[in-house]
């Protein structure tokens, strides 16, 4: 399993498929549209994308991973007859920045707002993941479909600087992007070394990125304790709707359920309880948010995996996510 540790939330690389699932855009507040990402056990996930209408064009919060997802974003812009003026990336995981190169190719002037954490990730985490992919590709000659999928991952990583920011967010700041005022907030060492979440004062919509993720949080590059602290910062924002990195938009009551479940998972992992009890604890605590049997099953797999590799028996490499 360790050779696949870096396969972002895709517990088995061998099972990834190419079929497309990207959904259409739905209006969640005036001028704010959700393009849902797909997170399923048999395919590398896409994060949610949110498109915000601004005076000078469209702002895209996270661009997904697969080409079919970024195509929905491009088709949406075309249907609206508006340029994409800016991207804001919540964090550098490939299911959130993967569409950046395609959108930039179509709109060469667009600005990309993100933390600089991708620089260290490209030299470390993503380089390691690329090496693992190359090994897996050489070992999976009998599974050409998986090979195609893994080569697409390698190509994404090789896009290099096209994944990263033109405008580095190094502190929480209120900006006018494409003529629209937005509050961008930076969390250091939570899901990654630098996570950006957005609060739109006009609609009171909060874009959380993977700080809020269903059916379970993804801990591959995380500092769990700092992540827990960052959820208190989200709670302070006067939001009406919160869009998670994966999963359906939620209101304050659902966020409170998520936050409590997250905290109790960390407490359980830090204590002496059996692994199965911690998994059951997450499933029970998050039950109002994770209800389909498919999602419950995926959540059980993920939480079990993270307990074994990230929340317990933590290696030096993983402990560094809290300090580096
Ligand atoms: Zn994600």
Boltz pocket constraint, residues with backbone or C-beta under 6 A from the ligand:
constraints:
  - pocket:
      binder: B
      contacts: [[A, 45], [A, 46], [A, 47], [A, 93], [A, 95], [A, 96], [A, 210], [A, 218], [A, 245], [A, 246]]
      max_distance: 6.0
